[in-house]
């Protein structure tokens, strides 16, 4: 898990934790209910802001589909940041199956 910033449409940026990531989206722990359907901007240290839409939200977690797919090398870099942070590789993440169950 790494600390990132999520800014939903018309709101202030808030700190959240990136739980999983793929080329097409991410799952986040926000600590608050994220509004389904909102446009959002994800900011990960060292990368350009990533725009997308909140496509799944339950309890304190949410999933965001990216407007533009990330290159696999970028995803690997982000996973590397997570491994540096907690020393453990993240489990495999299938973003598409998560959003199909919403």
Phi, psi and omega per residue, in radians:
X1 nan 2.384 3.050
X2 -2.233 2.636 3.112
X3 -1.367 2.240 3.096
X4 -2.356 3.085 3.131
X5 -2.104 2.346 3.087
X6 -2.071 2.240 3.063
X7 -2.102 1.906 3.075
X8 -1.364 2.794 3.137
X9 -0.887 2.223 3.093
X10 1.062 0.584 3.069
X11 -2.419 2.972 3.130
X12 -1.365 2.638 3.054
X13 -1.135 2.396 3.125
X14 -2.226 2.569 3.106
X15 -1.303 2.319 3.083
X16 -2.392 3.017 3.090
X17 -1.982 2.300 3.079
X18 -1.428 2.062 -3.098
X19 -1.630 -0.772 -3.102
X20 -2.521 2.716 3.083
X21 -2.631 2.566 3.018
X22 -2.387 -3.080 3.126
X23 -1.190 -0.430 -3.054
X24 -1.792 -0.228 -3.127
X25 -3.099 -3.057 -3.085
X26 -2.557 2.717 3.013
X27 -1.967 2.359 -3.029
X28 -2.190 2.635 2.917
X29 -1.849 2.074 -3.047
X30 -1.824 -0.519 -3.045
X31 1.441 0.074 3.082
X32 -2.657 2.868 3.134
X33 -1.398 2.115 3.104
X34 -1.546 2.408 -3.066
X35 -1.350 2.124 3.097
X36 -1.049 2.357 3.111
X37 1.557 -0.185 3.133
X38 -1.194 2.537 2.953
X39 -1.359 2.564 -3.089
X40 -2.634 2.802 3.055
X41 -2.159 2.225 3.116
X42 -1.820 2.275 3.115
X43 -2.053 2.071 3.115
X44 -1.953 2.287 -3.099
X45 -0.887 2.258 3.083
X46 1.519 -0.030 -3.132
X47 -2.133 2.819 3.035
X48 -1.193 2.648 3.081
X49 -0.998 2.518 -3.120
X50 -1.996 2.121 -3.120
X51 -1.658 2.594 3.107
X52 -3.028 -2.857 -3.102
X53 -2.282 2.447 3.061
X54 -1.324 2.028 -3.044
X55 -1.976 -0.071 -3.136
X56 -2.727 2.407 3.131
X57 -2.661 2.188 3.089
X58 -2.525 2.280 3.113
X59 0.915 -2.075 -3.077
X60 -1.808 0.162 -3.127
X61 -1.970 2.751 3.112
X62 -2.631 2.775 3.034
X63 -2.140 2.453 -3.130
X64 -2.132 2.218 3.033
X65 -1.605 2.240 -3.137
X66 -1.296 2.490 3.070
X67 -1.103 -0.691 3.137
X68 -2.172 2.237 -3.129
X69 -1.037 2.472 3.070
X70 -1.393 2.597 3.025
X71 -1.208 2.533 -3.121
X72 -0.994 -0.602 3.114
X73 -1.105 -0.607 3.111
X74 -1.193 -0.761 3.108
X75 -1.049 -0.783 3.122
X76 -1.069 -0.664 3.093
X77 -1.092 -0.789 3.141
X78 -1.117 -0.744 3.088
X79 -1.057 -0.671 3.080
X80 -1.074 -0.673 3.077
X81 -1.071 -0.719 3.132
X82 -1.119 -0.762 -3.140
X83 -1.114 -0.663 3.088
X84 -1.129 -0.613 -3.068
X85 -1.257 -0.835 -3.057
X86 -2.081 -0.022 3.070
X87 1.367 -0.027 -3.106
X88 -2.099 2.379 3.067
X89 -1.235 2.521 3.113
X90 -1.247 2.699 3.085
X91 -1.215 2.795 3.085
X92 -0.999 2.532 -3.070
X93 -2.240 2.138 3.088
X94 -1.914 1.571 -3.074
X95 -1.025 -0.735 -3.068
X96 -1.109 -0.689 3.130
X97 -1.208 -0.569 3.091
X98 -1.086 -0.813 -3.070
X99 -1.331 -0.415 3.076
X100 -1.203 -0.488 -3.108
X101 -1.467 -0.056 -3.092
X102 -1.259 nan nan
